[in-house]
Amino acid sequence: MKPVKTTDKHALYLASVQDPVSDVERVSNIYKGHFSREALSFREDFSGTFALSCSWVQSNDKRSSISIDIDHETIEYGKKNYLANMSADEQSRMEVIEGDALVKTSPVDIIATFNFSYCLLHKRAELLDYLKKCHASLNEKGMMIIDIFGGSDSEIPEVQERDIDNCEYITPFIFEFERKDFNPVTRLANYGIHFKYPDGTELVDAYTYHFRMWSITELRDLFEEAGFSRSIVYWEDFDDEGFGNGEFYPTEEEENSVNWNAYIVAIR
């Protein structure tokens, strides 16, 4: 397939931000490392186009998924562009829910809340209620995993750029993640994602976010209060140039850096 230029923001997001196949492999390995068994059931919260859930179901013919998102247009996009291309068997093992993620569902092995979506919950009581519902929606051998970012530059206005030039179906473009502002009193921040082509075509604020920047300590305390037995931080390692290399390891002590990424895994 020859790469083409597109202004489809969901396709651009998938090409520049998401890597569902790698995410499924990483989450599966973490789960197996803790429970010495394969995870079969999966819930993706704030799932957007639920590409991760699709990859989960396609990775094993015994796997099932629940995906939850409140945005109708985004869910319909996922149904049209991803779900429709899956086999009848794969589709039968997927449940797509349009609604609030702050709900209890049938129990699963793993709940994943990625792309920092829990930061949309600004009040501690609201986040605690969400985590309690997640705890109640896990099997006895279950875990929840969330991602988090930070660093000395993470609270100042900045635009981070990456060239996306290795996509098989989209011509090269620039991905920009903009930190617009940060309030140190409330820890509320505004972010925007932009997509730009060399010819000047651009999607400015294709996605915008109003996040509360929770700390690792706050989140681990909340997991404990919600009933989880323990939590583990998985820190992203760096390459020779100081950039994250996609490899994560468990840790309890790290030096701060300009920017860092991590996962928190909470064991039921």
Disulfide bonds with the S-S distance in Angstrom:
none
